[in-house]
Amino acid sequence: SQTIHQWPATLVQPVGSPLSLECTVEGTSNPNLYWYRQAAGRGLQLLFYSVGIGQISSEVPQNLSASRPQDRQFILSSKKLLLSDSGFYLCAWSVDQIFSFFGPGTRLTVL
Amino acid sequence: AQSVTQLGSHVSVSEGALVLLRCNYSSSVPPYLFWYVQYPNQGLQLLLKYTSAATLVKGINGFEAEFKKSETSFHLTKPSAHMSDAAEYFCAVRGGNNNDMRFGAGTRLTVKP
């Protein structure tokens, strides 16, 4: 069966520090991968999606970036975190482009 | 482009009462529609999906939703609320050729004993 992992589960970082969140998928090949951010009371915002290794599409301008070094690995990064980067980050994948499975999420607090 | 609007950020019902969570969508192509549930500090779990087959869709945990094209709606219902239904619910839409889903702002459901 397919499984999606995210780590860390929670993270507290100071403003200006770097960020690296990792997402890996098991049990499937060539998935579409997504990063969403969920801010309090604001629903989910799509940040990035990837249809293959090295292929990243960005939905909103921001100080975050994403990379897909392997087929089932998706990384969200920042060189310098802002207070506004706090939120709940969710990784998701889909194979048939119809619906997505979500990971458990990472709670990021920037102080 | 696709979008969804969830009417009501908070809904409160008594245990055993009808649950109705509203969702209206906008899509330039025949949409795929979804309802997800999120429990605190967890990811999203798919409740049900509409993919152009039957307009009345049954999901897990006794939930169902009806696709009404004339009303551009996809409201989520459950005949009798249970305490364990307390969570946040998200409606989402995906266009036929898009690689992403658009989510509503969410509706927090509270179930009173």
Chai-1 contact restraints between the chains, C-beta under 6 A:
chainA,res_idxA,chainB,res_idxB,connection_type,confidence,min_distance_angstrom,max_distance_angstrom,comment,restraint_id
A,N32,B,N99,contact,1.0,0.0,6.0,A-B,restraint_1
A,G43,B,F103,contact,1.0,0.0,6.0,A-B,restraint_2
A,G43,B,G104,contact,1.0,0.0,6.0,A-B,restraint_3
A,G43,B,A105,contact,1.0,0.0,6.0,A-B,restraint_4
A,G43,B,G106,contact,1.0,0.0,6.0,A-B,restraint_5
A,L44,B,F103,contact,1.0,0.0,6.0,A-B,restraint_6
A,L46,B,D100,contact,1.0,0.0,6.0,A-B,restraint_7
A,Y49,B,N99,contact,1.0,0.0,6.0,A-B,restraint_8
A,Y49,B,D100,contact,1.0,0.0,6.0,A-B,restraint_9
A,L90,B,G43,contact,1.0,0.0,6.0,A-B,restraint_10
A,I98,B,Y32,contact,1.0,0.0,6.0,A-B,restraint_11
A,I98,B,T51,contact,1.0,0.0,6.0,A-B,restraint_12
A,F99,B,F34,contact,1.0,0.0,6.0,A-B,restraint_13
A,F99,B,K49,contact,1.0,0.0,6.0,A-B,restraint_14
A,F102,B,G43,contact,1.0,0.0,6.0,A-B,restraint_15
A,F102,B,L44,contact,1.0,0.0,6.0,A-B,restraint_16
A,G103,B,G43,contact,1.0,0.0,6.0,A-B,restraint_17
A,P104,B,G43,contact,1.0,0.0,6.0,A-B,restraint_18
A,G105,B,G43,contact,1.0,0.0,6.0,A-B,restraint_19
